[in-house]
């Protein structure tokens, strides 16, 4: 592979792993009486590929412990990619119990990533009673207090709330998240129903398209699609986003979840 070819490949690999974060860039302030069922505990395992080449794995796991909900997301590069562009990302979200919410309110959020030479180590503590989120960057010591609405969630737990909604083709869902020190509003379009085949079998799915507004991570010009099973689980079985050359895909390959 030429130097230019490798640079393009490395850029695509980076976008592939960062795409995992976009998986969680969905939150909601909506209450839905026709909500789908979300089973806890649940663990989802994904292969991450670029133009058909496997370059990493990702897991998302949700458990209940000590009266709280803990969600953990991890992405790692495969060995041959690690030699050139090591990736190891870990995000943890803790939610406190709240009978008025589907899963609870965000209590804390931590992000620790290594992507090549780039590192991030950040955390957010939520105080819903005061309407304030306390942000800290553990690498440069930066601290901030951010105003928040009582319904706001962190980027990781938010995706699980989307899975509790009743999605209807042709109707958008409008969401709110706290990300990158700002509150963002996101429209998620429900495009169509589609049957797809993966290594786990054939699935009837609902295809959604989030219209990203948040900065960073993935170029907002790149279209992203997510395939959710068309049943009460709304399992995210596939996600695909375009990059400068080709596309990157996350495909569900295993884990422990309700069948």
Residue pairs with C-beta under 8 A, 6 or more apart in sequence:
1 9
6 84
8 244
8 245
9 50
10 84
10 85
10 116
11 243
11 244
12 50
12 51
12 243
12 244
12 245
12 246
12 248
13 50
13 55
13 56
13 77
13 81
13 85
13 87
14 85
14 87
14 115
14 116
15 218
15 219
15 241
15 243
15 248
16 48
16 49
16 50
16 55
16 56
16 248
16 250
17 48
17 56
17 58
17 75
17 77
17 87
17 89
17 115
18 115
18 217
18 218
19 48
19 218
19 224
19 239
19 241
19 248
19 250
20 46
20 48
20 58
20 73
20 75
20 89
20 250
21 89
21 91
21 155
21 217
22 210
22 212
22 217
22 218
22 224
22 239
22 241
23 60
23 73
23 159
23 226
23 236
23 239
23 250
24 73
24 91
24 155
24 156
24 157
24 158
24 159
25 155
25 158
25 159
25 177
25 179
25 186
25 210
25 212
25 214
25 217
26 158
26 159
26 161
26 162
26 175
26 177
26 186
26 188
26 210
27 152
27 153
27 154
27 155
27 157
27 158
27 159
27 161
27 162
27 175
27 176
27 177
27 178
27 186
28 153
28 158
28 161
28 162
28 165
28 173
28 175
28 176
29 149
29 151
29 152
29 175
29 176
30 165
30 173
30 174
30 175
32 164
32 165
32 166
34 166
35 102
35 164
35 165
35 166
36 163
36 164
36 165
36 166
36 231
36 232
36 233
36 234
37 232
37 233
37 258
38 102
38 103
38 160
38 163
38 164
38 233
38 234
39 233
39 257
39 258
40 62
40 63
40 64
40 69
41 61
41 62
41 63
41 64
41 256
42 61
42 62
42 255
42 256
42 257
42 258
43 59
43 60
43 61
43 62
43 255
43 256
43 257
44 59
44 60
44 61
44 235
44 236
44 252
44 255
44 257
45 57
45 58
45 59
45 252
45 253
45 254
45 255
46 57
46 58
46 59
46 60
46 250
46 251
46 252
46 253
47 54
47 56
47 57
47 250
47 251
47 253
48 54
48 55
48 56
48 57
48 58
48 75
48 248
48 249
48 250
49 55
49 248
49 249
49 251
50 243
50 246
50 247
50 248
50 249
51 245
51 246
51 247
54 78
55 77
55 78
55 81
56 75
56 76
56 77
56 78
56 81
56 87
57 75
57 76
57 78
58 73
58 74
58 75
58 76
58 250
59 72
59 73
59 74
59 255
60 71
60 72
60 73
61 71
61 72
61 73
61 255
62 69
62 70
62 71
62 160
63 69
63 70
64 70
67 97
68 94
68 95
68 96
68 97
68 104
68 107
69 94
69 95
69 103
69 104
69 157
70 92
70 93
70 94
70 95
71 92
71 93
71 94
71 95
71 156
71 157
71 160
72 90
72 91
72 92
72 93
73 89
73 90
73 91
73 92
73 156
74 88
74 89
74 90
74 91
75 87
75 88
75 89
76 87
76 88
76 89
77 85
77 86
77 87
77 88
81 87
85 115
85 116
86 114
86 115
86 116
87 114
87 115
87 116
88 113
88 114
89 111
89 112
89 113
89 114
89 115
90 111
90 112
90 113
91 109
91 110
91 111
91 112
91 155
91 156
92 108
92 109
92 110
92 156
93 106
93 108
93 109
93 154
93 156
93 157
94 106
94 107
94 108
94 109
95 103
95 104
95 105
95 106
95 107
95 157
96 104
96 105
96 107
97 104
98 104
98 105
102 160
102 161
102 164
103 157
103 160
103 161
103 164
105 126
105 128
105 150
105 153
106 126
106 152
106 153
106 154
106 157
107 125
107 126
108 123
108 124
108 125
108 126
109 123
109 124
109 126
109 154
109 155
109 156
109 157
110 122
110 123
110 124
111 120
111 121
111 122
111 123
112 120
112 121
112 122
113 119
113 120
113 121
119 139
120 139
121 137
121 138
121 139
122 135
122 136
122 137
122 138
123 135
123 136
123 138
124 133
124 134
124 135
124 136
124 154
124 178
125 133
125 134
126 133
126 134
126 148
126 154
127 133
127 134
128 148
128 150
131 147
131 148
131 149
131 150
132 145
132 146
132 147
132 148
133 145
133 146
133 147
133 148
133 152
133 178
134 143
134 144
134 145
134 146
135 142
135 143
135 144
135 145
135 146
135 181
136 142
136 143
137 143
144 181
146 178
146 181
148 178
148 183
149 176
149 183
151 176
152 176
152 177
152 178
152 183
153 161
153 177
153 178
154 177
154 178
155 177
155 178
155 179
158 175
158 177
159 236
162 173
162 175
162 188
162 234
163 228
163 233
163 234
163 236
165 173
167 173
167 190
167 206
167 208
167 228
167 234
168 190
169 190
169 191
169 192
169 193
169 206
170 190
171 190
172 187
172 188
172 189
172 190
173 187
173 188
173 190
174 185
174 186
174 187
174 188
175 185
175 186
175 187
175 188
176 183
176 184
176 185
176 186
177 183
177 184
177 186
177 214
178 184
179 214
180 214
180 215
180 216
182 214
182 215
184 213
184 214
185 213
186 210
186 211
186 212
186 213
186 214
187 210
187 211
188 208
188 209
188 210
188 211
189 208
189 209
189 210
189 211
190 206
190 207
190 208
191 207
191 208
191 209
191 225
192 206
192 207
193 204
193 205
193 206
193 207
193 230
194 204
194 205
194 206
194 207
194 227
195 202
195 203
195 204
195 205
196 202
196 203
196 205
196 227
196 237
196 238
197 203
198 237
198 238
198 251
198 252
198 253
199 251
199 253
200 237
200 252
200 253
200 254
203 227
203 229
203 230
203 237
204 229
204 230
204 231
205 227
205 228
205 229
205 230
205 237
205 238
206 227
206 228
206 229
206 230
206 234
207 225
207 226
207 227
207 228
208 225
208 226
208 228
209 223
209 224
209 225
209 226
210 224
210 226
212 218
212 220
212 224
213 220
218 224
218 241
219 243
222 241
222 242
222 243
223 241
223 242
224 239
224 240
224 241
224 242
225 239
225 240
225 241
226 236
226 238
226 239
227 236
227 237
227 238
227 239
228 234
228 235
228 236
228 237
229 235
229 237
233 257
233 258
235 252
235 257
236 252
237 251
237 252
238 249
238 250
238 251
238 252
239 249
239 250
240 247
240 248
240 249
240 250
241 247
241 248
